[in-house]
Amino acid sequence: MDLTWFVSLLLAFIISSFIYSTWNSIYRGRNLPPGPTPLPIFGNVLHVKRGEIVKSLMEFGKKYGSIYTVYFGHYPVVVLCGYDTVKEALIDRAEEFGGRGRLPTIDQFVKGYGVIFSNGNRWKDLRRFSLTVLRNFGMGKKSIEERIQEEASFLMAEIKLQKEQYVDPTSLLVQAVSNVICSIVFGNRFEYSNDSFQKLLRMFAIVFQDMSSIYGQFQDMLPTLMSYIPGPHQRINESLGRLTDFILERIKMNEESFDPNSPRDYIDCFLTKQKQEMDNPNFDRNNMVMTILNLFFAGTETVSSTIRFGFMTLMKHPEIQAKVHQEIDHAIGDSRIPNIEDRSKMPYMDAVIHEIQRFCDILPVNVPHATTKDVTFKGYTIPKGTDVYPLLCSVLRDPTKLASPDKFDPNNFLDNKGCFKKNDTYMPFSAGKRICLGEGLARMELFIFFTTILQQFKLIPEKTLTEQDIRPRMAGFANIPKFYRMKFIPRI
């Protein structure tokens, strides 16, 4: 045997043994929750089914319980399953689990700026400011509700132009929902035919899809390795860069005509805040741009995808669609546009929308959390800064709270008298200190868009839909609806 070959083999064996023994002692020496045994370098990545990280995490939960640990490379991730455990962490112990964890697909680009991906005082300042703007909306003459109603009327006009032809509703819905955010952030909406607007929305869709792809899933688990591997995940930063260029142009336009005494939109409010707190770095240009990007990212694809899922579900269950039509006719009629006050008079519609959000499960893994200090939780020790995945899908489909969690059923949100009732499983916006700051806006949009569309149209699928068609794929970061075509038949 060649001596050089033998020495190389022996050296490789010694190094491998050292790596394994060191890794094993570190792994065994921690009081983290149990989980699948990780391998050196790769951790539990090889235990995850290719392209099905969500399903794999759910299966681990069935084996290891409501709290367990997986390793993405050498990083431990504590996974929380089921309503009781997620509630205890995010609500009962909100401060301890209120940090923002790693999301490698976009961390390199956002660099901890913006309201969603920041921590500490930066996050607190940006969240407090953004909530104040969204709640009070003391800018311009239109309230948020009026802006949604206005956009709904533009959407109705666009639908009528389709002349009862079968269409893919994706573009229409994304444009309508995004225009609500544009109206708030930029002070104006865009025509659906605007080329710049169309490019902007396509880039958002690409980022969402790339993050949820197989490559995006591997990037979140093994970011260092994936940075050297070609694939669609490599264009995420480029797409985000183009989006921020668009936002910077809009900020520049606002600055040129800025009047601190007459704020027109979110950008003007941020510029005013900058002048008021010139020494506060949390209101610098980077945080302005990233927060605006966050608002778009969180508010465009999620709401429009929910409506697309909702359309599919209502077409799969025409008897439910018929009951919604009946309630709209009784509560509103056809002579006026719906408003948010109608929701209290429409328990069935409210239940249907809640069930759509529960069933479609747009962000099944949630945006990663992190512990803000060393935490003792359920007998385990979770060090400060550990990534935590509160699986929203495990809450929305908790079998201890729902008789048939995988079945679409509005009765999950109705009592035996037909009145709306709350359900603990309703957690599509997360919970606790990191609950989506746009929850109120999103819920208003969903009610007004759904009710306005169903007031005027009956939804008809091009092809017969199956249970498999409407079931979320539960693969990566987001559940994106399958492609389908439909037509809108006028009811008025």
matplotlib code that plots the C-alpha trace (Angstrom):
import matplotlib.pyplot as plt

x = [0.0, 1.3, 2.5, 1.2, -2.3, -2.2, -1.1, -3.9, -6.5, -5.3, -5.3, -8.8, -9.9, -8.3, -9.9, -13.3, -13.1, -12.1, -14.9, -17.5, -16.3, -16.2, -19.6, -21.1, -19.8, -21.1, -24.5, -24.9, -23.8, -26.7, -30.0, -31.9, -35.1, -34.6, -34.8, -33.3, -29.6, -27.6, -24.6, -21.4, -21.4, -24.9, -26.9, -30.4, -30.5, -30.3, -33.3, -35.5, -37.4, -36.2, -38.3, -40.7, -39.3, -42.7, -44.0, -40.7, -40.9, -44.5, -43.5, -40.7, -43.3, -45.3, -42.2, -40.6, -43.5, -44.6, -41.0, -37.9, -34.6, -33.3, -29.9, -29.4, -25.7, -24.3, -27.2, -29.8, -33.4, -36.0, -39.4, -42.7, -45.8, -49.4, -51.6, -50.7, -46.9, -46.9, -49.2, -47.1, -44.0, -45.4, -48.1, -47.4, -43.7, -43.7, -40.7, -38.4, -39.4, -39.8, -36.5, -36.2, -34.4, -32.3, -33.8, -30.7, -32.6, -32.9, -30.7, -27.7, -29.7, -31.8, -28.9, -31.1, -32.8, -36.6, -39.4, -39.8, -36.1, -34.7, -34.3, -33.9, -34.7, -34.5, -37.4, -39.4, -39.0, -40.0, -42.9, -44.3, -44.0, -45.5, -48.4, -49.2, -49.2, -51.4, -53.8, -54.3, -53.5, -53.5, -52.5, -54.5, -58.3, -59.0, -59.2, -57.8, -61.3, -62.1, -58.9, -59.8, -63.3, -61.9, -59.6, -62.3, -64.4, -61.4, -61.1, -64.8, -64.4, -61.4, -63.2, -66.1, -63.7, -62.9, -66.5, -67.1, -64.0, -61.9, -58.9, -56.1, -57.1, -53.6, -52.5, -55.8, -55.8, -52.1, -52.5, -55.6, -54.0, -50.7, -52.5, -53.8, -50.2, -49.1, -51.9, -50.7, -47.0, -46.7, -50.0, -51.3, -52.4, -51.2, -53.3, -53.4, -51.8, -48.8, -45.6, -43.5, -46.2, -46.4, -42.6, -42.7, -45.3, -43.5, -40.4, -42.3, -43.8, -40.4, -38.9, -41.8, -41.5, -37.7, -37.8, -40.3, -38.4, -36.2, -33.2, -34.6, -35.3, -31.7, -30.4, -32.2, -30.7, -27.1, -26.6, -22.8, -22.8, -25.7, -23.9, -21.6, -24.3, -26.1, -29.9, -32.9, -32.0, -29.1, -31.4, -33.3, -30.8, -31.0, -34.8, -34.8, -32.2, -34.5, -37.4, -35.4, -34.3, -38.0, -38.6, -35.6, -37.0, -40.3, -38.6, -36.6, -39.9, -41.4, -38.3, -38.5, -42.0, -42.0, -44.2, -43.9, -47.2, -49.1, -48.0, -49.4, -48.3, -46.1, -42.9, -43.8, -44.5, -41.1, -39.4, -41.1, -40.0, -36.4, -36.4, -38.0, -35.4, -32.3, -30.0, -31.9, -30.2, -33.4, -35.0, -32.2, -32.5, -31.8, -34.5, -37.0, -36.3, -36.4, -39.5, -41.4, -40.1, -41.4, -44.8, -45.0, -43.6, -45.9, -49.0, -49.1, -48.4, -49.9, -53.3, -53.6, -52.7, -55.3, -58.0, -56.8, -57.0, -60.4, -61.8, -60.6, -62.2, -65.6, -65.6, -64.9, -67.8, -70.6, -73.0, -70.8, -70.6, -74.4, -74.8, -72.4, -74.4, -77.5, -76.1, -74.7, -78.1, -79.8, -77.3, -76.2, -78.2, -77.0, -77.4, -74.3, -70.7, -69.8, -68.1, -66.3, -69.3, -71.1, -68.9, -70.8, -74.0, -72.5, -71.3, -71.2, -69.0, -66.7, -66.5, -65.8, -62.9, -61.4, -61.6, -60.0, -57.1, -56.8, -57.1, -54.8, -52.0, -50.0, -46.9, -46.8, -43.5, -44.0, -41.1, -38.3, -38.2, -35.3, -34.8, -33.8, -32.1, -31.3, -34.7, -35.8, -38.9, -40.7, -37.6, -35.1, -32.5, -32.6, -29.7, -30.0, -30.2, -31.4, -33.6, -37.2, -39.7, -43.3, -45.1, -48.3, -49.4, -49.4, -51.7, -54.0, -54.4, -54.2, -56.3, -56.9, -58.8, -60.5, -62.5, -61.4, -58.3, -57.6, -61.2, -62.5, -65.4, -66.7, -68.5, -65.1, -65.9, -69.7, -71.7, -74.8, -76.9, -75.0, -73.2, -69.5, -67.3, -63.6, -61.3, -58.0, -56.5, -56.9, -53.2, -52.4, -50.8, -48.6, -49.1, -47.5, -45.1, -44.2, -47.7, -48.1, -48.4, -50.6, -53.2, -55.9, -55.3, -55.2, -58.4, -60.2, -58.9, -60.0, -63.5, -64.1, -62.5, -64.3, -67.7, -67.5, -66.6, -69.2, -71.8, -71.5, -70.2, -70.6, -67.3, -67.0, -64.0, -62.7, -62.2, -63.7, -61.6, -60.6, -59.7, -56.1, -56.3, -57.4, -55.1, -52.0, -48.7, -47.0, -43.5, -41.4, -41.6, -45.0, -48.0, -48.6, -51.9, -51.8, -52.5, -56.1, -58.5, -62.0, -64.7, -66.8, -70.5, -72.4, -75.1, -76.3]
y = [0.0, 3.5, 5.2, 8.6, 7.2, 5.4, 8.5, 10.5, 7.9, 7.8, 11.6, 11.8, 9.2, 11.1, 14.4, 12.8, 11.1, 14.4, 16.3, 13.7, 13.4, 17.2, 17.6, 14.8, 16.1, 19.6, 18.2, 15.9, 18.5, 20.8, 20.8, 21.6, 19.7, 16.3, 15.7, 13.7, 13.1, 15.6, 14.9, 17.0, 19.9, 19.1, 18.8, 17.4, 18.7, 15.2, 14.2, 16.8, 15.5, 17.2, 20.3, 19.5, 21.2, 22.0, 18.4, 17.2, 19.5, 18.4, 14.7, 15.4, 16.9, 13.7, 11.7, 14.1, 16.0, 19.6, 20.9, 19.5, 20.6, 20.3, 21.4, 23.4, 22.9, 23.6, 26.0, 24.6, 25.5, 24.9, 24.0, 24.6, 22.6, 22.9, 25.7, 25.2, 25.3, 28.1, 30.2, 29.6, 30.8, 33.7, 35.1, 34.0, 34.5, 37.0, 39.0, 36.0, 34.6, 38.0, 38.2, 37.9, 34.8, 34.1, 33.9, 33.4, 33.8, 37.5, 38.3, 39.1, 41.8, 43.3, 43.2, 43.7, 46.9, 47.4, 46.7, 42.9, 41.8, 44.1, 43.5, 45.5, 49.2, 49.5, 47.1, 48.7, 52.2, 51.2, 49.1, 51.7, 54.4, 52.1, 51.1, 54.7, 55.6, 52.7, 53.1, 56.9, 57.4, 61.1, 61.7, 63.0, 63.0, 59.3, 56.7, 53.3, 51.9, 54.4, 53.5, 49.8, 50.5, 52.7, 50.0, 47.4, 49.5, 49.6, 45.9, 45.4, 47.5, 45.5, 42.2, 43.4, 44.1, 40.4, 39.9, 36.5, 34.9, 32.4, 34.2, 33.6, 36.0, 36.3, 39.5, 41.3, 40.4, 41.2, 44.6, 45.5, 44.5, 46.1, 49.3, 49.6, 49.5, 51.9, 54.3, 54.3, 54.4, 56.5, 58.4, 57.2, 54.0, 52.8, 52.0, 48.2, 48.8, 50.7, 48.9, 49.9, 48.7, 45.4, 44.9, 45.7, 43.1, 40.4, 40.9, 40.5, 37.3, 36.0, 36.7, 34.9, 31.9, 31.7, 31.8, 28.9, 26.8, 23.8, 26.0, 28.6, 25.9, 24.6, 28.2, 28.7, 25.4, 25.6, 29.3, 29.1, 26.1, 27.4, 30.7, 28.7, 26.7, 28.2, 28.3, 30.6, 31.5, 33.5, 36.1, 36.9, 39.7, 41.1, 41.2, 42.9, 45.4, 46.4, 46.8, 49.0, 51.1, 51.7, 52.7, 55.1, 56.8, 57.4, 58.7, 61.1, 62.3, 62.9, 64.8, 67.2, 68.3, 67.5, 69.7, 68.7, 70.4, 68.3, 64.7, 62.8, 59.2, 56.9, 58.3, 61.8, 60.7, 58.9, 62.1, 64.1, 61.6, 61.8, 65.6, 65.2, 62.6, 63.5, 61.8, 58.5, 56.1, 53.9, 56.4, 56.6, 56.0, 52.2, 51.6, 53.7, 51.8, 48.3, 49.1, 50.2, 47.0, 45.0, 46.6, 45.6, 42.2, 41.3, 43.0, 42.1, 38.4, 37.2, 38.9, 38.3, 34.6, 34.3, 35.6, 33.3, 30.3, 31.6, 31.7, 28.1, 27.0, 28.7, 27.2, 23.8, 24.2, 26.0, 25.4, 27.6, 30.3, 30.2, 30.8, 33.7, 35.2, 34.8, 36.6, 39.5, 39.9, 40.0, 42.2, 44.6, 44.2, 45.5, 49.2, 50.1, 49.1, 47.0, 48.6, 47.2, 47.8, 45.1, 42.4, 42.4, 41.6, 38.9, 36.0, 33.5, 35.6, 36.4, 32.6, 31.8, 34.3, 33.1, 29.5, 30.4, 31.9, 28.9, 26.4, 28.0, 28.6, 31.1, 31.2, 27.7, 28.0, 31.6, 34.1, 32.8, 34.0, 34.0, 34.0, 37.3, 35.8, 32.3, 30.7, 27.7, 26.3, 23.0, 21.7, 22.6, 25.3, 27.5, 29.8, 33.5, 34.1, 30.5, 30.4, 29.3, 28.1, 28.4, 26.3, 28.2, 25.2, 23.1, 25.6, 26.2, 22.4, 21.4, 18.1, 18.8, 22.0, 20.9, 17.8, 17.7, 20.0, 19.1, 19.7, 23.2, 23.9, 27.5, 25.9, 26.0, 29.7, 29.4, 28.4, 26.2, 29.4, 30.5, 33.3, 34.0, 32.5, 32.7, 29.7, 29.3, 27.9, 31.2, 32.4, 33.3, 36.6, 34.9, 36.1, 38.0, 40.9, 39.9, 39.6, 41.1, 44.9, 44.9, 42.5, 45.1, 46.3, 42.8, 41.7, 44.9, 44.2, 40.5, 41.4, 44.3, 42.6, 39.2, 40.8, 43.3, 40.6, 38.1, 40.8, 41.3, 38.0, 34.3, 32.4, 29.6, 27.3, 26.4, 22.8, 20.8, 21.4, 18.5, 18.5, 18.1, 21.2, 23.4, 21.8, 23.9, 22.2, 22.8, 22.8, 25.9, 29.4, 30.2, 28.3, 29.6, 28.6, 26.3, 27.8, 27.9, 29.8, 31.0, 33.4, 35.9, 35.8, 39.0, 38.7, 42.3]
z = [0.0, -0.9, 2.3, 1.3, 0.7, 4.0, 5.9, 4.2, 5.1, 8.7, 9.0, 7.6, 10.1, 13.0, 11.9, 11.4, 14.8, 16.4, 14.7, 15.7, 19.3, 19.8, 18.2, 20.2, 23.5, 22.7, 21.5, 24.5, 27.0, 26.3, 28.1, 24.9, 24.1, 22.5, 18.7, 15.9, 16.4, 14.3, 12.2, 12.2, 9.7, 8.3, 11.5, 10.7, 7.2, 5.8, 7.9, 6.2, 3.2, 0.0, -0.5, 2.3, 5.4, 6.9, 6.6, 8.0, 11.1, 11.6, 11.5, 14.0, 16.3, 16.2, 17.3, 19.8, 21.2, 21.4, 21.9, 20.2, 18.7, 15.2, 13.9, 10.7, 10.3, 13.7, 14.6, 17.0, 16.3, 19.0, 17.4, 19.2, 18.2, 19.1, 20.6, 24.2, 23.8, 21.2, 23.4, 26.5, 24.6, 22.5, 24.8, 28.3, 28.0, 25.2, 26.3, 26.5, 23.1, 21.4, 19.5, 15.8, 14.6, 11.5, 8.0, 5.9, 2.6, 3.1, 6.2, 4.1, 2.4, 5.2, 7.7, 10.7, 9.4, 9.2, 11.6, 10.9, 11.0, 13.7, 17.4, 20.6, 20.7, 16.9, 16.6, 19.5, 18.0, 14.5, 15.6, 17.9, 15.1, 12.4, 14.6, 15.4, 11.7, 10.7, 13.5, 13.4, 9.7, 10.2, 6.6, 3.7, 3.7, 3.3, 6.0, 5.5, 5.1, 2.3, 0.5, 0.6, -0.6, -3.4, -4.5, -4.3, -6.8, -9.2, -8.9, -9.7, -12.8, -13.9, -13.3, -15.5, -18.3, -18.4, -19.8, -18.0, -19.6, -17.7, -16.2, -13.7, -10.9, -9.5, -11.2, -10.5, -6.8, -6.3, -7.9, -5.8, -2.5, -3.3, -4.3, -0.7, 0.6, -2.1, -1.1, 2.5, 1.9, -1.3, -1.1, -4.4, -6.2, -9.6, -12.7, -13.3, -16.7, -15.3, -16.4, -13.5, -11.1, -12.9, -12.7, -9.0, -8.3, -10.4, -8.3, -5.1, -6.4, -7.5, -4.0, -2.3, -4.6, -4.4, -0.6, -0.6, -3.3, -2.5, -3.0, -0.6, 2.0, 1.8, 2.0, 5.3, 6.6, 5.2, 4.2, 3.9, 1.6, -0.5, -1.1, -3.4, -5.2, -8.2, -8.2, -8.0, -4.4, -5.8, -7.4, -4.1, -3.2, -6.8, -6.7, -3.3, -4.6, -7.5, -5.0, -2.8, -5.8, -6.5, -2.9, -2.9, -5.9, -4.2, -1.1, -3.3, -4.9, -1.4, -0.2, -3.1, -2.2, 1.5, 3.8, 7.5, 8.2, 5.7, 5.7, 2.7, 3.4, 5.5, 3.9, 4.9, 8.4, 8.5, 7.2, 9.9, 12.6, 11.3, 11.8, 15.3, 16.4, 14.4, 17.0, 16.9, 14.4, 14.4, 12.1, 9.5, 5.7, 5.9, 8.4, 6.4, 3.2, 4.9, 6.9, 3.7, 2.0, 5.1, 4.8, 1.1, 1.6, 4.5, 3.1, -0.6, -1.2, 2.0, 1.6, -2.1, -1.7, 1.0, -1.3, -4.1, -1.7, -0.6, -4.2, -4.8, -1.6, -2.3, -5.8, -4.4, -1.9, -3.9, -1.0, 1.2, -1.5, -1.8, 2.0, 1.8, -1.1, 0.9, 4.0, 1.9, 0.2, 3.6, 5.5, 2.7, -0.4, -3.7, -3.5, -1.5, -1.0, 2.0, 5.0, 8.0, 10.3, 8.3, 9.7, 13.0, 11.1, 9.0, 11.3, 8.5, 6.3, 9.2, 10.0, 6.4, 6.2, 9.5, 8.3, 4.9, 6.9, 9.2, 6.4, 3.8, 6.4, 4.4, 6.6, 8.2, 10.0, 11.1, 10.7, 13.0, 16.6, 19.0, 22.8, 24.2, 27.2, 28.7, 29.1, 31.2, 29.4, 30.1, 32.0, 29.2, 29.0, 25.8, 25.6, 24.6, 20.9, 20.0, 17.0, 17.8, 15.2, 16.6, 14.0, 13.2, 11.1, 14.2, 15.9, 12.9, 12.7, 16.3, 16.6, 20.3, 19.4, 16.1, 15.3, 11.7, 11.4, 7.7, 6.6, 5.6, 7.9, 8.8, 11.8, 13.5, 14.1, 14.7, 17.8, 17.7, 17.2, 14.1, 15.9, 15.4, 18.1, 18.6, 18.2, 19.9, 16.7, 14.9, 14.8, 11.2, 12.2, 14.9, 18.5, 21.3, 20.9, 17.3, 16.1, 12.6, 13.0, 9.9, 11.3, 11.5, 8.0, 6.6, 8.3, 7.0, 3.5, 3.5, 4.7, 2.3, -0.8, -0.2, 0.6, -2.3, -4.9, -3.7, -3.5, -7.2, -8.6, -8.5, -8.7, -11.3, -11.8, -15.2, -14.1, -11.3, -8.1, -5.8, -2.1, -3.2, -5.2, -2.3, 0.3, 1.0, -0.1, 3.2, 1.7, 2.4, 3.8, 2.3, 1.0, -2.5, -4.2, -7.2, -10.6, -11.6, -13.9, -13.1, -14.3, -12.5, -13.3, -12.4, -9.7, -10.0]

ax = plt.figure().add_subplot(projection="3d")
ax.plot(x, y, z, "-o")
ax.set_aspect("equal")
plt.show()
